[in-house]
Structures are given as structure tokens and as C-alpha cells.
Amino acid sequence: MKPIRSFLFVPGNKESMLDKAANAGADALILDLEDSVPPAEKLAARELVARKIPELIAQGQRVWVRVNRTAHIYDLDDILAVVQPGVEGIYISKPWGPEDVHMASCMIAEAEARQNMEIGSIGLIPLLETARSMQLCYEIAMIPRVTGIVGATAKNADVGRALKYVWTPEGRESEYMKSRVVMAARAAGKMPIGGIWQQIKDLEGLAKSSAFDRQLGMAGELALHPMQVETINRAYTPTAEDVAFYQGMIDALDAAMAQGRASVMYDGEHIDIAHVKTARDIIALAKEYAA
């Protein structure tokens, strides 16, 4: 699956926002049926999102949908409505642990079967918002349908309430939790996803927060508003300077190898084959985003 830097939430009850989202520049959209939709509008939102999905896919959008949770399970009617050909996956909120994610996966499989779709074709990304799900993040990441796990923090939101920490812009209080999510996701071969920066107009703060998540190893993050997308995409995209630096590293080692050496000094640093493997990964990532 092509990497995703930015997942943009779009309220599922706002047709004008759904129409505008296609021009936001996000790598993927999350059409939201959950927290951004008032309870009285959830049924209408489900119908609207189900109708809009083919339209957005036809415009080349990568579409995910966040479904509701009922008292005991995830909303099967939501899942049946939005599992359609071309949809990339489903987001679920607040799983208690792996058992909830397994249950959601089975519900999606039922929807795939009813649509005569290949079983397993729809991805699943859980938002880890309970302390138990964060403790069991590796077990969740290892579930086959799961393509990524979210370790997002927002001021006064679910994660902070679950862990009882006090939010700061610097994020020290959530660093351990995010690092656990990164380790679990990478060990399972899945995407670690960060965010959220809810101070919408503070793009400087967002840039710092995104850079920090990227330093921790996140692959991308959640966006709450279209104006955040460019800043997030920039944070997760290797710069032209990065590409030039790492290409120079590759060239330097290639020249050393031609002389029978497997290491060389480059820009004042000792580098060898391991460093060049990293350099090749970064250049490949830059090419993915340029395509």
C-alpha cells in the first residue's frame, strides 16, 4: 500500500465539506460517522456518506470511513453501508483490546461477503484511545486485517482521559505511549499513525508536533481541518536537501566499494552499508510521494 502522510477527517453529515475535501490535498480521507456527527443526524450521515463514496473514489480519492460503536459492538449498519468496492478501509474508535478489533474484522468480512468482494480487501485501523488497547498495541497490530494503528493525542480528549496525563504542546507526557505504538506497528509491519493537533490555526505548533511525531517514527498523522494538510504533508516528506544528502551518501559508498572498502567518511561521518540502506529507503519514500 502506498504510504499515507495525512488522513483528513471529514464530517459525514456535511455534504459541502465532503465535496470540498477532494481538493484538500490529503493523501486519504476519513469520512466520519462518529464523533463529528450529532446523534440526531447519524442515519442521514450514513446515507450521505454511502452515496458520496463512489463519487470521491472516481475523483481519485483514497477513502476510509470511521464507523460508530454501539453499546456492545461496532455499528453493523454503518459497516454494511460503507463497505463498497474501492473503499480502502474502516477506522474504529476506542477498542477495549484485540477482541474488539477481531470482532470488527469479522463484521467487515460479513459486509465484504454480502458485496461479493474479496475477503480481507478492506483494511482496518483502530484508534487506540483506551489504556488497555495501548498496553496491547502489538497484539492489535498483529491482527491480519489491521493495516495501521493510531497513537494520537489531543488536548483534553480520550487518550489524555484514559491515561490521566496533563497535555503539553511539547508532548513529553505522551512520548512513551507514542513510542510503544511505533514499536508495535513497525514490528508487525503496519503503519504507525500520530496526531492530533486540535489548535487548528496554530500551524507553527502543528509543524513542531508533526516533526516530533516523525522523529519518533510515525509514518503519518490525522488532520482535523484542510488547512492542516500541507503542513503535515511537508513534515513527512523528505526534502530536496534530504534527497541530495542521501544520494551523495550512496554515491560515496559506491565509490568506496569500487576500491574494495565497505565504509567511508561522508560529510564528517563514518558510513557503511547499513547507513546506505537507510538512505535508499528515504529516497524511495520521496519518489513515492512525488509520483
Solvent accessible surface area in square Angstrom, and as a share of the most:
residue,aa,sasa,rsa
1,M,132,0.59
2,K,85,0.36
3,P,33,0.21
4,I,1,0.00
5,R,33,0.12
6,S,0,0.00
7,F,0,0.00
8,L,2,0.01
9,F,19,0.08
10,V,5,0.03
11,P,32,0.20
12,G,0,0.00
13,N,26,0.14
14,K,96,0.41
15,E,70,0.32
16,S,68,0.44
17,M,95,0.42
18,L,0,0.00
19,D,63,0.33
20,K,143,0.61
21,A,3,0.03
22,A,16,0.12
23,N,134,0.69
24,A,23,0.18
25,G,50,0.48
26,A,15,0.12
27,D,28,0.15
28,A,1,0.01
29,L,0,0.00
30,I,0,0.00
31,L,0,0.00
32,D,2,0.01
33,L,1,0.00
34,E,13,0.06
35,D,99,0.52
36,S,49,0.32
37,V,5,0.03
38,P,60,0.38
39,P,117,0.74
40,A,102,0.79
41,E,73,0.33
42,K,55,0.23
43,L,109,0.54
44,A,64,0.50
45,A,0,0.00
46,R,43,0.16
47,E,104,0.47
48,L,21,0.10
49,V,0,0.00
50,A,24,0.19
51,R,144,0.52
52,K,9,0.04
53,I,0,0.00
54,P,74,0.47
55,E,78,0.35
56,L,3,0.02
57,I,47,0.24
58,A,89,0.69
59,Q,96,0.43
60,G,62,0.60
61,Q,34,0.15
62,R,51,0.18
63,V,0,0.00
64,W,0,0.00
65,V,0,0.00
66,R,22,0.08
67,V,1,0.00
68,N,16,0.08
69,R,79,0.29
70,T,63,0.37
71,A,92,0.71
72,H,156,0.69
73,I,71,0.36
74,Y,0,0.00
75,D,23,0.12
76,L,60,0.30
77,D,81,0.42
78,D,2,0.01
79,I,0,0.00
80,L,47,0.24
81,A,29,0.22
82,V,0,0.00
83,V,0,0.00
84,Q,22,0.10
85,P,91,0.57
86,G,51,0.50
87,V,6,0.04
88,E,39,0.17
89,G,0,0.00
90,I,0,0.00
91,Y,0,0.00
92,I,0,0.00
93,S,1,0.01
94,K,65,0.27
95,P,0,0.00
96,W,140,0.49
97,G,0,0.00
98,P,22,0.14
99,E,82,0.37
100,D,14,0.07
101,V,0,0.00
102,H,94,0.42
103,M,51,0.23
104,A,0,0.00
105,S,17,0.11
106,C,90,0.54
107,M,22,0.10
108,I,0,0.00
109,A,24,0.19
110,E,76,0.34
111,A,1,0.01
112,E,0,0.00
113,A,54,0.42
114,R,146,0.53
115,Q,74,0.33
116,N,143,0.73
117,M,31,0.14
118,E,138,0.62
119,I,98,0.50
120,G,46,0.44
121,S,56,0.36
122,I,1,0.00
123,G,7,0.07
124,L,0,0.00
125,I,0,0.00
126,P,0,0.00
127,L,5,0.02
128,L,1,0.00
129,E,24,0.11
130,T,24,0.14
131,A,47,0.36
132,R,86,0.31
133,S,0,0.00
134,M,9,0.04
135,Q,117,0.52
136,L,43,0.22
137,C,3,0.02
138,Y,98,0.37
139,E,83,0.37
140,I,0,0.00
141,A,0,0.00
142,M,99,0.44
143,I,7,0.03
144,P,123,0.77
145,R,23,0.08
146,V,1,0.00
147,T,39,0.23
148,G,0,0.00
149,I,0,0.00
150,V,1,0.00
151,G,0,0.00
152,A,11,0.08
153,T,10,0.06
154,A,11,0.08
155,K,88,0.37
156,N,130,0.67
157,A,35,0.27
158,D,28,0.14
159,V,8,0.04
160,G,9,0.09
161,R,141,0.52
162,A,35,0.27
163,L,67,0.33
164,K,161,0.68
165,Y,38,0.15
166,V,124,0.71
167,W,43,0.15
168,T,48,0.28
169,P,81,0.51
170,E,127,0.57
171,G,12,0.11
172,R,207,0.76
173,E,50,0.23
174,S,2,0.02
175,E,67,0.30
176,Y,155,0.59
177,M,10,0.04
178,K,9,0.04
179,S,42,0.27
180,R,66,0.24
181,V,0,0.00
182,V,15,0.09
183,M,142,0.64
184,A,6,0.05
185,A,0,0.00
186,R,126,0.46
187,A,69,0.54
188,A,17,0.14
189,G,66,0.64
190,K,39,0.17
191,M,23,0.10
192,P,0,0.00
193,I,1,0.00
194,G,0,0.00
195,G,3,0.03
196,I,31,0.16
197,W,14,0.05
198,Q,70,0.31
199,Q,57,0.26
200,I,46,0.24
201,K,178,0.75
202,D,61,0.31
203,L,69,0.34
204,E,121,0.54
205,G,12,0.11
206,L,1,0.01
207,A,39,0.30
208,K,136,0.58
209,S,22,0.14
210,S,0,0.00
211,A,45,0.35
212,F,56,0.23
213,D,0,0.00
214,R,88,0.32
215,Q,148,0.66
216,L,36,0.18
217,G,15,0.15
218,M,0,0.00
219,A,22,0.17
220,G,0,0.00
221,E,2,0.01
222,L,2,0.01
223,A,1,0.00
224,L,66,0.33
225,H,71,0.32
226,P,66,0.42
227,M,81,0.36
228,Q,1,0.01
229,V,3,0.02
230,E,125,0.56
231,T,9,0.05
232,I,0,0.00
233,N,20,0.10
234,R,140,0.51
235,A,31,0.24
236,Y,4,0.02
237,T,39,0.23
238,P,20,0.13
239,T,63,0.37
240,A,82,0.63
241,E,127,0.57
242,D,54,0.28
243,V,45,0.26
244,A,67,0.52
245,F,65,0.27
246,Y,48,0.18
247,Q,76,0.34
248,G,21,0.20
249,M,10,0.04
250,I,8,0.04
251,D,74,0.38
252,A,24,0.19
253,L,6,0.03
254,D,72,0.38
255,A,55,0.43
256,A,1,0.01
257,M,94,0.42
258,A,90,0.70
259,Q,131,0.58
260,G,72,0.69
261,R,114,0.42
262,A,53,0.41
263,S,38,0.24
264,V,29,0.17
265,M,128,0.57
266,Y,41,0.16
267,D,108,0.56
268,G,67,0.64
269,E,93,0.42
270,H,106,0.47
271,I,1,0.00
272,D,43,0.22
273,I,78,0.40
274,A,66,0.51
275,H,76,0.34
276,V,8,0.05
277,K,131,0.55
278,T,72,0.42
279,A,0,0.00
280,R,123,0.45
281,D,96,0.50
282,I,33,0.17
283,I,15,0.08
284,A,54,0.42
285,L,45,0.23
286,A,16,0.12
287,K,138,0.58
288,E,70,0.32
289,Y,28,0.11
290,A,88,0.68
291,A,105,0.82
